[in-house]
């Protein structure tokens, strides 16, 4: 007996073995941006995986579809009136009973005509149902043949044609697919009276690539039947068109467990990583697509700051599935938009960079004092030497005078180096201090000054090394000890024992200015700005470092008037230095709106008589913050031209100018130029501190020299193995290079502490997926 149900098997083109239609390819081009997904904040996954499994839809019609004209030359044995008349399944039983009665009662002619009609109708129904069963059993070639017969018999032609197209899709036959979809479209007008007309219309237009037409039909249904399936198709199309919120709404009204994977991907795309994790975890429990679901979850872990968890899962999957893990979601690494776009850069600068611990420390290092020799001790040595000569103790006198001579040489060299540092010849000062240290390695002041030059140059690894050595040589050199733990906070090389020693020793010292200064610095390091409130009320001499400490504390405890007053005094004391004016901007313009901020900043800087030697040769923080300011105000190009002119005309060492130009070129997205300049610094000038190596890798990534980026990141990691930016970037680059084991090692070292990179992001490379699909189709 004929069934009352028609079935349509709907599949995703990406699940078929062979091809994508011309309409699909065109749509893929039109929605490429939607399929790529945003720089992070969102995780990138393939839109065509929104509906991840074939969905079998059972359609129950109140009335069978009307007769449609056939493209096949088949002679009809029925009258036009009879062929057009729909027959309900319940009526079919009555017709059989009536035919039996007519035949037994002797009205054979009429009975035979009725039997013929029943047989033809019944055969069509059975052919259709048989085709559905074969399709569900994945017997695509057989099912296609069966649906052809159903179409030829003149029943369920629209629906049968759709399923014939599905079979063709699985068989990889483009021409057949397009033919049967067009055939279904031709028969569609004959379904105009069907309650499911809108649904047929949506399916046909979906397969033809007319997504907006399909979506319109789904939003204006002619029947409430099969609401779940229509919601899934709505979600698929809206996601494909980039409206992920609408897709989520469709799948959550109401929520079905089978949609967990799709919802996990969608929430990952909009940046709600917490819900993405929840849904993907639910999908994994169901276990319908283990490798894709777990891979997606590993990437969500990495995005959400649980890098170690993501790396661990990634390693497990790679061990289990081997090369198969690289197929579903190829990774593309890119630099974050907030690095380059003025509006985004301004937002990130004002809300993050200005408040980062690294830059708080560098501001303190900028104004920190260099230490000079002990003049009284030198004079004392000379006096003792003369006295001993007077009493004829020649050997003792020679020893004293020898010490005095040595001390004078060190002091003279230190004085020269300090003069260079204060004149913005920081790298020259660093070189001279290194030369002195080779002669006098156990000189505490020499180690401290060398550490300070490294700190101002941005090399916190070496700064920590020499600050720590200075403190070990002289436990009374508290400033060296405090600066050591600040530098270690940046590198991640924590030294809790040193922190405890400093706190304990300082707690026993007096309350005079010197030790109050040290204790306040320790409060800033400990993020205990409340404990530093008394510093705001002191009446000490207004030295630059003291004022900087006031600004930092006042800003953190919302005493902006004190911060503004201190920044005004600081810029007055050092009117030609660049950094004091940038700090003035931070304290005075912070409440301005975006455009007003940029305009006011540039107007303020134009009024100042700045000493650009600070930019060319001075501390790194000046170079970095001034470049950021140029980016926010749209003045990176003039800055680059200024630096290029200086580079062409200088007769002094050009390494630091090259470094400034490389940074400006990087943020101006002149990646190839930045790549060349950083390689010049590393190869020709032998500047290989972790920061330069890292920025060189950033430029290499932007210019798509990925092998060079990995090499530089590996070198930077060797210099500073605890710097999370380097480890994270290496992990992503190894993911892109399909080296999951290498990626897992780096990501696991980042930890699960919520780390978010300032520089790097990643997405699923849909171009690579499309290329792989086209390559597969061509084979």
C-alpha positions as CSV (number, residue, x, y, z in Angstrom):
1,X,0.0,0.0,0.0
2,X,1.2,3.5,-0.8
3,X,2.7,5.4,2.1
4,X,1.4,8.8,3.2
5,X,4.9,10.3,3.4
6,X,7.3,11.7,0.9
7,X,11.0,11.9,1.9
8,X,13.6,14.3,0.7
9,X,17.2,13.7,1.6
10,X,19.1,17.0,1.9
11,X,22.9,17.0,2.0
12,X,25.6,19.7,2.2
13,X,27.5,20.2,-1.0
14,X,30.7,20.0,1.0
15,X,29.8,16.4,2.0
16,X,29.4,15.2,-1.5
17,X,32.3,13.5,-3.1
18,X,32.6,15.3,-6.4
19,X,31.8,18.9,-7.1
20,X,30.3,22.3,-6.3
21,X,27.8,23.9,-8.7
22,X,28.6,27.1,-10.6
23,X,26.1,28.8,-8.4
24,X,27.9,27.5,-5.3
25,X,31.2,28.8,-6.6
26,X,29.8,32.2,-7.3
27,X,28.2,32.3,-3.9
28,X,31.5,31.2,-2.3
29,X,33.2,34.2,-3.9
30,X,30.5,36.6,-2.8
31,X,30.5,35.5,0.8
32,X,34.3,35.0,1.1
33,X,34.6,37.7,3.7
34,X,31.9,36.1,5.8
35,X,33.5,32.7,5.6
36,X,36.9,34.1,6.7
37,X,35.7,35.4,10.0
38,X,37.2,38.4,12.1
39,X,41.0,39.0,13.7
40,X,39.7,38.5,17.7
41,X,38.2,38.5,18.2
42,X,36.5,35.4,16.8
43,X,37.7,31.9,16.0
44,X,37.4,31.0,12.2
45,X,35.7,27.8,11.1
46,X,34.3,26.6,7.8
47,X,30.7,27.8,7.2
48,X,29.8,24.8,5.1
49,X,30.2,22.7,8.2
50,X,27.3,24.4,10.0
51,X,25.0,21.4,9.2
52,X,27.5,18.6,9.8
53,X,25.5,15.5,8.8
54,X,23.0,14.6,6.1
55,X,19.5,15.4,7.3
56,X,16.7,13.1,6.3
57,X,13.4,15.0,6.1
58,X,10.1,13.2,6.2
59,X,7.4,15.3,4.4
60,X,3.8,14.5,5.1
61,X,1.4,16.1,2.6
62,X,-2.3,16.4,3.2
63,X,-2.8,15.9,-0.6
64,X,-0.5,14.3,-3.1
65,X,1.3,16.7,-5.5
66,X,-0.5,17.6,-8.7
67,X,0.4,16.0,-11.9
68,X,3.3,17.8,-13.7
69,X,4.4,17.6,-17.3
70,X,7.2,15.2,-17.9
71,X,10.4,15.6,-19.9
72,X,10.2,11.9,-20.7
73,X,8.3,10.6,-23.7
74,X,5.9,8.3,-21.9
75,X,2.5,7.4,-23.2
76,X,-0.2,8.0,-20.6
77,X,-2.9,5.3,-20.3
78,X,-5.2,7.6,-18.4
79,X,-7.4,10.5,-19.4
80,X,-6.2,14.0,-18.8
81,X,-8.9,14.5,-16.2
82,X,-8.1,11.3,-14.4
83,X,-4.4,11.9,-14.4
84,X,-4.9,15.3,-12.9
85,X,-7.1,14.1,-10.2
86,X,-5.2,13.6,-6.9
87,X,-5.7,10.4,-5.0
88,X,-5.4,10.2,-1.3
89,X,-3.9,7.0,0.3
90,X,-7.1,6.3,2.2
91,X,-9.0,6.6,-1.0
92,X,-6.6,4.1,-2.6
93,X,-7.9,1.4,-0.3
94,X,-11.5,2.3,-1.2
95,X,-10.6,2.3,-4.9
96,X,-9.1,-1.2,-4.6
97,X,-12.3,-2.4,-2.8
98,X,-14.5,-0.8,-5.4
99,X,-12.5,-2.3,-8.3
100,X,-12.9,-5.7,-6.7
101,X,-16.6,-5.2,-6.4
102,X,-17.0,-4.0,-10.0
103,X,-15.1,-7.0,-11.3
104,X,-17.0,-9.5,-9.3
105,X,-20.3,-7.9,-10.1
106,X,-19.6,-8.2,-13.9
107,X,-18.6,-4.6,-14.7
108,X,-15.2,-5.7,-15.9
109,X,-14.5,-2.9,-18.3
110,X,-14.9,-0.2,-15.6
111,X,-13.1,-2.4,-13.1
112,X,-10.1,-2.9,-15.4
113,X,-9.8,0.8,-16.0
114,X,-9.8,1.3,-12.2
115,X,-7.3,-1.4,-11.7
116,X,-5.0,0.2,-14.3
117,X,-5.2,3.5,-12.5
118,X,-4.4,1.9,-9.1
119,X,-1.5,0.0,-10.5
120,X,0.1,3.0,-12.2
121,X,-0.3,5.2,-9.1
122,X,0.9,2.4,-6.7
123,X,4.0,1.7,-8.9
124,X,5.0,5.4,-8.8
125,X,4.6,5.5,-5.0
126,X,6.6,2.4,-4.5
127,X,9.4,3.5,-6.9
128,X,9.7,6.7,-5.0
129,X,9.8,5.0,-1.6
130,X,12.3,2.5,-2.9
131,X,14.5,5.4,-4.1
132,X,14.4,7.0,-0.6
133,X,15.4,3.8,1.0
134,X,18.3,3.3,-1.4
135,X,19.4,6.9,-0.9
136,X,19.4,6.4,2.9
137,X,21.5,3.3,2.4
138,X,23.9,5.4,0.3
139,X,23.2,3.4,-2.8
140,X,23.4,6.5,-4.9
141,X,23.6,5.1,-8.4
142,X,20.7,2.7,-7.8
143,X,18.6,5.4,-6.0
144,X,19.2,7.8,-8.9
145,X,17.8,5.2,-11.3
146,X,14.8,4.6,-9.1
147,X,14.0,8.2,-8.8
148,X,14.2,8.5,-12.6
149,X,11.5,5.9,-12.8
150,X,9.4,7.7,-10.2
151,X,9.7,10.9,-12.3
152,X,8.8,9.0,-15.5
153,X,5.7,7.5,-13.8
154,X,4.5,11.1,-13.1
155,X,4.1,11.1,-9.4
156,X,6.1,13.1,-6.8
157,X,8.1,14.6,-9.7
158,X,9.3,17.8,-7.9
159,X,10.4,15.9,-4.8
160,X,11.9,13.0,-6.8
161,X,13.9,15.4,-8.9
162,X,15.3,17.1,-5.8
163,X,16.4,13.7,-4.5
164,X,17.8,12.7,-7.9
165,X,19.9,15.9,-7.7
166,X,21.1,14.8,-4.3
167,X,22.2,11.4,-5.7
168,X,24.0,13.2,-8.6
169,X,25.8,15.4,-6.1
170,X,27.1,12.3,-4.2
171,X,28.1,10.7,-7.5
172,X,30.0,13.8,-8.5
173,X,28.1,14.4,-11.7
174,X,27.8,18.2,-12.2
175,X,25.7,18.0,-15.3
176,X,23.1,15.6,-13.8
177,X,22.9,17.7,-10.6
178,X,22.1,20.9,-12.4
179,X,19.7,19.0,-14.7
180,X,17.6,17.6,-11.9
181,X,17.6,20.8,-9.9
182,X,16.3,22.6,-13.0
183,X,13.8,19.8,-13.4
184,X,12.6,20.2,-9.9
185,X,12.3,24.0,-10.5
186,X,10.3,23.3,-13.6
187,X,7.8,21.1,-11.7
188,X,7.7,23.6,-8.7
189,X,4.7,25.6,-10.0
190,X,2.6,22.4,-9.9
191,X,3.1,22.4,-6.1
192,X,1.7,25.8,-5.6
193,X,-1.3,24.5,-3.8
194,X,0.8,22.3,-1.5
195,X,1.2,23.4,2.1
196,X,4.9,22.6,1.6
197,X,5.3,24.8,-1.4
198,X,7.6,27.3,0.4
199,X,9.7,24.4,1.6
200,X,10.2,23.0,-1.9
201,X,11.0,26.4,-3.1
202,X,13.6,26.9,-0.4
203,X,15.3,23.6,-1.1
204,X,15.5,24.2,-4.8
205,X,16.9,27.7,-4.5
206,X,19.3,26.6,-1.8
207,X,20.8,24.0,-4.2
208,X,20.8,26.5,-7.1
209,X,22.8,28.8,-4.9
210,X,20.0,31.4,-4.6
211,X,20.5,31.8,-0.9
212,X,18.5,35.0,-0.4
213,X,15.5,33.5,-2.2
214,X,15.7,30.3,-0.2
215,X,16.0,32.3,3.1
216,X,13.0,34.4,2.1
217,X,10.9,31.3,1.7
218,X,12.0,29.9,5.0
219,X,11.1,33.1,6.7
220,X,7.6,33.0,5.2
221,X,6.6,29.4,5.4
222,X,3.3,28.1,4.0
223,X,3.3,25.3,6.5
224,X,4.4,24.7,10.1
225,X,5.5,21.2,9.2
226,X,9.1,20.1,9.8
227,X,10.0,23.2,11.8
228,X,13.2,21.7,13.1
229,X,14.6,21.0,9.6
230,X,13.6,24.4,8.3
231,X,15.4,26.0,11.3
232,X,18.5,24.1,10.5
233,X,18.4,25.1,6.9
234,X,17.8,28.7,8.0
235,X,20.8,28.6,10.3
236,X,23.0,27.2,7.5
237,X,22.0,29.9,5.0
238,X,22.2,32.8,7.5
239,X,25.6,31.6,8.6
240,X,26.8,31.3,5.0
241,X,25.6,34.9,4.5
242,X,27.5,36.1,7.6
243,X,24.6,36.6,10.0
244,X,25.8,34.2,12.7
245,X,23.5,35.7,15.3
246,X,20.5,34.8,13.2
247,X,21.9,31.3,12.7
248,X,22.3,30.9,16.5
249,X,18.8,32.1,17.1
250,X,17.5,29.6,14.5
251,X,19.3,26.7,16.1
252,X,18.4,27.6,19.7
253,X,14.6,28.0,19.2
254,X,14.4,25.4,20.6
255,X,17.8,23.8,21.2
256,X,18.4,20.3,19.9
257,X,21.4,18.3,21.1
258,X,22.3,17.3,17.5
259,X,22.9,21.0,16.9
260,X,25.6,21.3,19.6
261,X,28.5,21.2,17.1
262,X,27.0,23.8,14.8
263,X,26.3,26.1,17.8
264,X,29.8,25.6,19.1
265,X,31.3,26.8,15.8
266,X,28.9,29.7,15.6
267,X,29.6,30.9,19.1
268,X,33.3,30.6,18.4
269,X,32.9,32.8,15.4
270,X,31.2,35.6,17.3
271,X,33.8,35.4,20.0
272,X,31.7,33.9,22.8
273,X,34.3,31.3,23.6
274,X,32.8,30.2,26.9
275,X,29.5,29.1,25.2
276,X,31.5,27.7,22.3
277,X,33.4,25.4,24.7
278,X,30.2,24.3,26.4
279,X,28.5,23.4,23.1
280,X,31.6,21.7,21.6
281,X,32.0,19.6,24.8
282,X,28.3,18.5,24.5
283,X,29.0,17.6,20.8
284,X,32.0,15.5,21.8
285,X,29.9,13.6,24.3
286,X,27.5,12.7,21.5
287,X,30.5,11.6,19.4
288,X,29.0,12.2,15.9
289,X,32.2,13.7,14.4
290,X,34.9,13.1,16.9
291,X,38.0,14.6,15.1
292,X,36.3,17.8,13.9
293,X,34.6,18.4,17.2
294,X,37.7,17.9,19.2
295,X,39.9,19.9,16.8
296,X,37.4,22.8,17.1
297,X,37.5,22.6,20.8
298,X,41.3,22.6,20.9
299,X,41.3,25.8,18.8
300,X,38.7,27.4,21.1
301,X,40.9,26.6,24.1
302,X,43.9,28.3,22.4
303,X,41.7,31.4,21.6
304,X,40.3,31.6,25.1
305,X,43.7,31.7,26.9
306,X,43.8,28.0,27.8
307,X,46.7,27.4,25.5
308,X,48.1,24.5,27.5
309,X,44.8,22.7,27.4
310,X,44.5,23.3,23.7
311,X,48.0,22.1,23.1
312,X,47.5,19.0,25.1
313,X,44.3,18.1,23.2
314,X,46.0,18.9,19.9
315,X,48.9,16.5,20.7
316,X,46.4,13.7,21.7
317,X,44.5,14.1,18.5
318,X,47.6,14.1,16.3
319,X,48.8,11.0,18.0
320,X,45.5,9.3,17.4
321,X,44.7,10.4,13.9
322,X,48.0,11.3,12.3
323,X,47.9,13.3,9.1
324,X,44.1,13.3,9.2
325,X,44.1,16.1,11.7
326,X,45.5,18.6,9.2
327,X,42.5,18.3,6.7
328,X,39.5,19.8,8.4
329,X,40.8,23.1,9.7
330,X,44.0,24.4,8.0
331,X,45.4,27.4,10.0
332,X,46.4,30.8,8.7
333,X,48.3,33.0,11.1
334,X,48.0,36.8,10.8
335,X,48.8,40.0,12.7
336,X,46.0,41.6,14.7
337,X,44.1,44.6,13.2
338,X,44.5,46.6,16.4
339,X,48.2,46.9,15.6
340,X,47.7,48.9,12.5
341,X,44.2,50.5,12.1
342,X,44.3,53.9,13.8
343,X,41.0,53.7,15.5
344,X,41.6,50.2,16.8
345,X,45.2,51.0,17.7
346,X,44.0,54.1,19.7
347,X,41.4,52.0,21.6
348,X,44.0,49.4,22.4
349,X,46.7,51.9,23.4
350,X,44.4,53.9,25.7
351,X,42.9,50.8,27.4
352,X,45.9,48.4,27.5
353,X,49.3,49.6,26.4
354,X,49.4,52.7,28.6
355,X,48.6,50.6,31.6
356,X,50.7,47.5,30.9
357,X,53.2,46.6,33.6
358,X,56.1,46.4,31.1
359,X,55.6,50.1,30.1
360,X,55.1,51.2,33.7
361,X,58.5,49.8,34.5
362,X,60.1,51.3,31.3
363,X,58.7,54.7,32.3
364,X,60.5,54.3,35.7
365,X,63.7,53.1,34.0
366,X,63.6,56.1,31.7
367,X,63.8,58.6,34.6
368,X,65.9,56.3,36.9
369,X,69.3,57.8,38.1
370,X,72.7,56.5,36.9
371,X,75.1,56.0,39.8
372,X,78.4,57.7,40.0
373,X,81.7,56.8,41.7
374,X,82.4,57.3,45.4
375,X,84.5,60.5,45.3
376,X,85.2,60.6,49.0
377,X,86.5,57.0,49.0
378,X,88.9,57.9,46.2
379,X,90.2,61.0,48.0
380,X,90.6,58.8,51.2
381,X,92.8,56.3,49.3
382,X,95.0,59.1,48.1
383,X,95.4,60.6,51.5
384,X,96.2,57.3,53.1
385,X,98.8,56.6,50.4
386,X,100.5,59.9,51.1
387,X,100.5,59.4,54.8
388,X,102.1,56.0,54.5
389,X,104.8,57.4,52.3
390,X,105.4,60.0,54.9
391,X,106.0,57.3,57.5
392,X,108.2,55.3,55.1
393,X,105.7,52.4,54.7
394,X,106.4,52.2,51.0
395,X,104.6,48.8,50.2
396,X,101.4,49.9,52.0
397,X,101.5,53.3,50.3
398,X,101.8,51.7,46.9
399,X,98.8,49.5,47.5
400,X,96.6,52.5,48.5
401,X,97.8,54.5,45.5
402,X,97.2,51.5,43.2
403,X,93.6,51.3,44.4
404,X,93.2,55.0,43.9
405,X,94.5,54.8,40.4
406,X,92.2,51.8,39.5
407,X,89.2,53.5,41.1
408,X,89.9,56.7,39.2
409,X,90.0,54.8,35.9
410,X,86.6,53.1,36.6
411,X,85.1,56.4,37.8
412,X,86.3,58.2,34.7
413,X,84.9,55.5,32.4
414,X,81.6,55.5,34.3
415,X,81.4,59.3,34.1
416,X,81.9,59.1,30.3
417,X,79.3,56.4,29.8
418,X,76.7,58.3,31.9
419,X,77.4,61.4,29.9
420,X,76.6,59.4,26.7
421,X,73.5,57.9,28.1
422,X,72.2,61.3,29.2
423,X,72.9,62.7,25.7
424,X,70.8,59.9,24.1
425,X,73.8,57.9,23.0
426,X,72.4,54.9,24.9
427,X,74.0,52.1,22.8
428,X,77.4,53.8,22.9
429,X,77.1,54.1,26.7
430,X,76.2,50.4,26.9
431,X,79.2,49.4,24.8
432,X,81.6,51.5,27.0
433,X,80.2,50.0,30.2
434,X,80.6,46.5,28.8
435,X,84.3,47.3,28.2
436,X,84.8,48.5,31.7
437,X,83.0,45.5,33.1
438,X,85.4,43.1,31.4
439,X,88.1,44.8,33.5
440,X,86.2,45.2,36.7
441,X,83.4,42.5,36.8
442,X,82.8,42.8,40.5
443,X,82.0,46.5,40.6
444,X,78.4,46.9,41.8
445,X,77.8,50.4,40.4
446,X,79.2,49.4,37.1
447,X,76.8,46.4,36.9
448,X,73.9,48.6,38.0
449,X,74.6,51.2,35.3
450,X,75.0,48.5,32.6
451,X,71.7,47.0,33.8
452,X,70.0,50.4,33.5
453,X,71.2,50.9,29.9
454,X,69.8,47.5,29.0
455,X,66.5,48.3,30.7
456,X,66.2,51.5,28.8
457,X,67.0,49.7,25.5
458,X,64.2,47.3,26.2
459,X,66.4,44.2,26.8
460,X,64.9,43.0,30.1
461,X,66.8,39.7,30.1
462,X,70.2,41.4,30.3
463,X,68.8,44.2,32.5
464,X,67.7,41.5,35.1
465,X,71.1,39.8,34.8
466,X,73.1,42.9,35.6
467,X,70.7,44.4,38.2
468,X,70.8,41.2,40.1
469,X,74.6,40.9,39.9
470,X,74.8,44.5,41.2
471,X,72.6,43.7,44.2
472,X,74.5,40.6,45.0
473,X,77.8,42.6,45.0
474,X,76.3,45.2,47.3
475,X,73.2,44.3,49.4
476,X,72.8,48.0,50.2
477,X,72.1,48.8,46.6
478,X,68.4,48.4,47.0
479,X,67.6,50.2,43.8
480,X,69.5,47.5,41.8
481,X,67.5,44.8,43.7
482,X,64.1,46.4,43.0
483,X,64.9,47.0,39.4
484,X,66.0,43.4,39.1
485,X,62.5,42.1,40.2
486,X,60.8,44.6,37.9
487,X,62.8,43.3,34.9
488,X,62.1,39.7,35.9
489,X,58.4,40.5,36.0
490,X,58.6,41.4,32.3
491,X,60.6,38.3,31.3
492,X,58.5,35.9,33.5
493,X,61.7,34.9,35.4
494,X,60.2,35.4,38.8
495,X,62.6,35.5,41.9
496,X,60.4,35.2,45.0
497,X,63.4,34.8,47.3
498,X,64.8,38.2,46.2
499,X,61.4,39.8,46.7
500,X,61.2,38.4,50.3
501,X,64.7,39.6,51.1
502,X,64.0,43.1,49.8
503,X,60.8,43.4,51.7
504,X,62.3,42.1,54.9
505,X,65.4,44.3,54.8
506,X,63.5,47.4,53.9
507,X,61.0,46.9,56.7
508,X,63.9,47.3,59.1
509,X,65.3,50.5,57.6
510,X,64.5,54.0,58.8
511,X,61.7,56.2,57.5
512,X,63.8,58.8,55.8
513,X,63.5,59.8,52.2
514,X,65.8,57.2,50.6
515,X,64.1,54.2,52.2
516,X,60.6,55.6,51.7
517,X,61.6,55.9,48.0
518,X,62.6,52.3,47.9
519,X,59.5,51.1,49.7
520,X,57.2,53.0,47.3
521,X,58.9,51.5,44.3
522,X,58.3,48.1,45.9
523,X,54.6,49.0,46.3
524,X,54.4,49.9,42.6
525,X,56.0,46.5,41.7
526,X,53.5,44.7,44.0
527,X,50.6,46.6,42.5
528,X,49.9,48.0,45.9
529,X,49.1,51.5,44.9
530,X,47.1,52.1,48.0
531,X,50.2,51.5,50.0
532,X,52.0,54.2,48.0
533,X,49.4,56.9,48.7
534,X,51.7,58.6,51.2
535,X,54.1,59.3,48.4
536,X,51.6,61.7,46.9
537,X,51.8,63.9,50.0
538,X,55.5,64.1,50.5
539,X,57.4,67.4,50.0
540,X,60.6,65.9,48.6
541,X,62.6,67.6,45.9
542,X,60.6,67.2,42.6
543,X,63.0,65.0,40.7
544,X,61.8,63.4,37.4
545,X,61.7,59.9,38.9
546,X,59.8,61.1,41.9
547,X,57.2,62.9,39.7
548,X,56.9,59.8,37.5
549,X,56.1,57.7,40.6
550,X,53.4,60.2,41.6
551,X,51.8,60.1,38.2
552,X,51.6,56.3,38.2
553,X,50.2,56.1,41.8
554,X,47.7,58.9,41.3
555,X,46.4,57.5,38.0
556,X,45.8,54.1,39.6
557,X,43.9,55.5,42.6
558,X,41.8,57.9,40.5
559,X,43.5,61.1,41.7
560,X,43.8,62.5,38.2
561,X,44.3,66.1,39.4
562,X,47.6,65.1,41.1
563,X,48.6,63.1,38.1
564,X,48.0,66.0,35.8
565,X,49.9,68.4,38.0
566,X,52.9,66.0,38.3
567,X,52.9,65.5,34.5
568,X,52.9,69.3,33.9
569,X,55.9,69.7,36.2
570,X,57.7,66.8,34.5
571,X,57.3,68.2,31.0
572,X,58.4,71.6,32.4
573,X,61.6,70.1,33.9
574,X,62.4,68.2,30.7
575,X,60.8,70.4,27.9
576,X,62.7,68.9,25.0
577,X,62.5,65.1,25.9
578,X,59.7,63.3,24.1
579,X,58.5,61.0,26.8
580,X,57.4,63.6,29.3
581,X,55.1,65.1,26.7
582,X,53.6,61.7,25.9
583,X,52.9,61.2,29.6
584,X,51.3,64.6,29.7
585,X,49.0,63.5,26.8
586,X,48.1,60.3,28.7
587,X,47.0,62.3,31.8
588,X,45.3,65.3,30.1
589,X,43.5,63.9,27.0
590,X,42.3,60.5,28.3
591,X,38.6,61.6,28.5
592,X,38.5,62.9,24.9
593,X,36.6,61.0,22.2
594,X,38.4,59.2,19.5
595,X,38.7,61.9,16.8
596,X,39.1,64.8,19.3
597,X,41.9,62.8,21.0
598,X,43.8,62.3,17.8
599,X,43.4,66.0,16.8
600,X,44.4,67.3,20.3
601,X,47.4,65.1,20.5
602,X,48.8,66.2,17.2
603,X,48.1,69.9,18.0
604,X,49.9,69.6,21.3
605,X,53.0,67.9,19.9
606,X,53.2,70.5,17.1
607,X,53.7,73.2,19.7
608,X,56.7,71.5,21.4
609,X,60.4,71.9,20.7
610,X,61.3,68.2,20.8
611,X,64.8,66.8,20.8
612,X,64.5,64.0,18.2
613,X,67.8,62.6,19.3
614,X,65.6,61.0,22.0
615,X,63.8,59.2,19.2
616,X,66.8,58.3,17.1
617,X,69.2,57.1,19.8
618,X,67.4,57.1,23.1
619,X,65.4,54.6,25.2
620,X,63.1,52.1,23.5
621,X,60.0,53.4,25.2
622,X,60.3,56.7,23.5
623,X,60.7,55.1,20.1
624,X,57.7,52.7,20.7
625,X,55.3,55.2,22.3
626,X,56.1,57.9,19.7
627,X,55.5,55.5,16.9
628,X,52.2,54.5,18.5
629,X,51.2,58.1,18.7
630,X,52.0,58.7,15.0
631,X,49.9,55.7,14.2
632,X,46.9,57.0,16.2
633,X,47.1,60.4,14.7
634,X,47.7,59.2,11.1
635,X,51.3,60.5,10.9
636,X,53.2,57.3,10.3
637,X,54.2,58.2,6.8
638,X,55.8,61.6,7.7
639,X,57.6,59.8,10.6
640,X,59.0,57.3,8.2
641,X,60.2,60.1,5.8
642,X,61.8,61.9,8.7
643,X,63.7,58.8,9.8
644,X,64.8,58.0,6.2
645,X,66.1,61.5,5.8
646,X,68.0,61.2,9.1
647,X,69.4,57.8,8.1
648,X,70.7,59.2,4.8
649,X,72.3,62.3,6.4
650,X,73.8,61.0,9.7
651,X,77.5,60.5,10.1
652,X,77.0,58.7,13.4
653,X,76.1,55.1,14.1
654,X,72.8,54.3,12.3
655,X,71.7,51.1,14.1
656,X,69.2,52.9,16.3
657,X,67.8,54.9,13.4
658,X,67.3,51.7,11.5
659,X,65.6,50.3,14.5
660,X,63.2,53.3,14.7
661,X,62.5,53.1,10.9
662,X,61.9,49.3,11.1
663,X,59.3,49.9,13.9
664,X,57.6,52.7,12.0
665,X,57.5,50.6,8.8
666,X,56.1,47.6,10.7
667,X,53.2,49.7,12.1
668,X,52.6,51.3,8.7
669,X,52.1,47.8,7.3
670,X,55.2,48.2,5.1
671,X,56.0,44.6,6.1
672,X,58.5,43.8,3.4
673,X,60.5,46.9,4.2
674,X,60.3,46.2,7.9
675,X,61.4,42.6,7.2
676,X,64.5,43.8,5.4
677,X,65.4,46.3,8.1
678,X,65.1,43.9,11.0
679,X,67.2,41.4,9.1
680,X,69.8,44.1,8.6
681,X,69.8,44.9,12.3
682,X,70.2,41.2,13.2
683,X,72.6,40.2,10.5
684,X,74.7,43.3,9.9
685,X,74.5,45.2,13.1
686,X,74.5,42.0,15.3
687,X,71.6,43.4,17.4
688,X,70.1,40.2,18.6
689,X,68.3,41.0,21.8
690,X,64.9,39.1,22.4
691,X,62.8,42.2,21.5
692,X,64.5,42.8,18.1
693,X,64.3,39.1,17.2
694,X,60.7,39.0,18.1
695,X,59.8,42.2,16.2
696,X,61.7,40.8,13.2
697,X,59.6,37.7,13.4
698,X,56.4,39.9,13.5
699,X,57.6,41.7,10.3
700,X,58.4,38.3,8.8
701,X,54.9,37.1,9.5
702,X,53.3,40.2,8.0
703,X,55.4,39.8,4.9
704,X,54.6,36.0,4.8
705,X,58.1,34.9,5.2
706,X,56.9,32.2,7.7
707,X,60.1,30.1,7.7
708,X,62.1,33.2,8.7
709,X,59.5,34.1,11.3
710,X,59.9,30.7,12.9
711,X,63.7,30.9,12.9
712,X,63.7,34.3,14.5
713,X,61.1,33.2,17.1
714,X,63.2,30.2,18.0
715,X,66.2,32.6,18.5
716,X,64.1,34.9,20.6
717,X,62.9,32.0,22.7
718,X,66.4,30.9,23.4
719,X,67.2,34.4,24.6
720,X,64.1,34.6,26.7
721,X,62.3,31.2,27.1
722,X,59.6,32.6,29.4
723,X,58.3,35.3,27.1
724,X,54.7,34.1,26.3
725,X,54.3,36.2,23.2
726,X,57.2,34.3,21.6
727,X,55.9,30.9,22.7
728,X,52.3,31.6,21.6
729,X,53.4,32.9,18.2
730,X,55.7,29.9,17.6
731,X,52.8,27.6,18.5
732,X,50.5,29.3,15.9
733,X,53.2,29.3,13.2
734,X,53.8,25.6,13.8
735,X,50.1,25.0,13.5
736,X,50.2,26.7,10.2
737,X,53.1,24.6,9.1
738,X,51.2,21.4,10.0
739,X,53.6,20.6,12.8
740,X,51.1,19.9,15.6
741,X,53.6,18.3,17.9
742,X,55.9,21.4,17.7
743,X,52.8,23.6,18.3
744,X,51.7,21.6,21.3
745,X,55.1,22.0,23.0
746,X,55.0,25.8,22.6
747,X,51.4,26.2,23.6
748,X,51.6,24.0,26.6
749,X,54.4,26.3,27.9
750,X,52.1,29.3,27.6
751,X,49.8,27.8,30.3
752,X,46.1,28.3,31.1
753,X,46.3,31.7,32.6
754,X,44.2,33.6,30.1
755,X,47.1,34.9,27.9
756,X,45.9,36.9,24.9
757,X,48.5,37.9,22.4
758,X,48.9,41.6,21.5
759,X,50.3,40.7,18.1
760,X,49.1,37.4,16.7
761,X,45.8,35.8,15.8
762,X,44.7,32.9,13.6
763,X,41.8,31.7,11.5
764,X,40.8,28.8,9.4
765,X,42.2,29.1,5.9
766,X,39.1,28.8,3.8
767,X,41.2,29.5,0.6
768,X,43.3,26.4,1.4
769,X,40.1,24.4,1.9
770,X,38.6,25.6,-1.4
771,X,41.9,24.8,-3.2
772,X,41.9,21.3,-1.7
773,X,38.3,20.8,-2.8
774,X,39.0,21.9,-6.3
775,X,42.1,19.8,-6.5
776,X,40.0,16.8,-5.3
777,X,37.3,17.5,-7.8
778,X,39.8,17.6,-10.6
779,X,41.2,14.2,-9.8
